[in-house]
């Protein structure tokens, strides 16, 4: 017998975990958690956003489809050969009941992020971004390659 059992022969940690599972499955906690899940599911219809990368001789073009977002909700970070696009969504759902003179309001926040790795480092000063009609385009100018002479 190890020191991790109680008088009934069960591990106290297992009992604690069973109690926690039971707690989260009972009302009102279960209903509260479901309402939060429903808010996020209805306010934010997708869990990520699609990204395409095209390459030309002179540029990499990263295109991200991010509909129903304002420009100030998008953040772009660049470091070495990585571009990280972060989108912050905010949603408010409000229900008014004039009969009871009550107002019910739910606020939600969701942050989605994608990191794109390009095949080579780039000059951060030569990166441009443009957002129009739900599409973010980031253009990265490639550094000129130089051939090394062998001595």
Residue pairs with C-beta under 8 A, 6 or more apart in sequence:
4 11
4 12
4 13
5 11
5 12
6 12
6 15
23 29
24 30
24 33
35 106
36 108
39 91
39 93
39 106
39 108
40 91
40 108
40 110
42 93
43 89
43 91
43 93
43 108
43 110
44 89
44 91
44 108
44 110
44 112
47 112
48 112
48 114
49 64
49 65
49 66
49 85
49 87
49 112
49 114
50 64
50 65
51 62
51 63
51 64
51 65
51 85
51 114
51 116
52 62
52 63
52 64
53 60
53 61
53 62
53 63
53 116
53 118
54 60
54 61
54 63
55 61
57 142
58 141
58 142
59 139
59 140
59 141
59 142
60 118
60 122
60 139
60 140
60 142
61 137
61 138
61 139
61 140
62 83
62 85
62 116
62 137
62 138
62 139
62 140
63 135
63 136
63 137
63 138
64 85
64 114
64 135
64 136
64 138
65 134
65 135
66 74
66 85
66 87
66 131
66 134
66 135
66 136
67 134
68 134
69 87
69 89
69 134
71 131
73 87
73 88
73 89
73 90
74 85
74 86
74 87
74 131
74 136
75 85
75 86
75 87
75 88
76 83
76 84
76 85
76 86
76 129
76 138
77 83
77 84
77 86
78 84
78 122
78 124
78 127
80 121
81 117
81 118
81 119
81 120
81 121
81 122
82 115
82 116
82 117
82 118
83 115
83 116
83 118
83 127
83 138
83 140
84 113
84 114
84 115
84 116
85 113
85 114
85 115
85 116
85 136
85 138
86 111
86 112
86 113
87 111
87 112
87 113
88 109
88 110
88 111
89 108
89 109
89 110
89 111
89 112
90 107
90 108
90 109
91 107
91 108
91 109
91 110
92 105
92 106
92 107
92 108
93 105
93 106
93 108
94 103
94 104
94 105
94 106
95 103
95 104
95 105
96 102
96 103
96 104
97 103
97 104
118 140
120 142
120 143
121 143
122 140
122 141
122 142
122 143
123 141
123 143
126 140
126 141
127 138
127 139
127 140
127 141
128 138
128 139
129 136
129 137
129 138
129 139
130 136
130 137
130 139
131 137
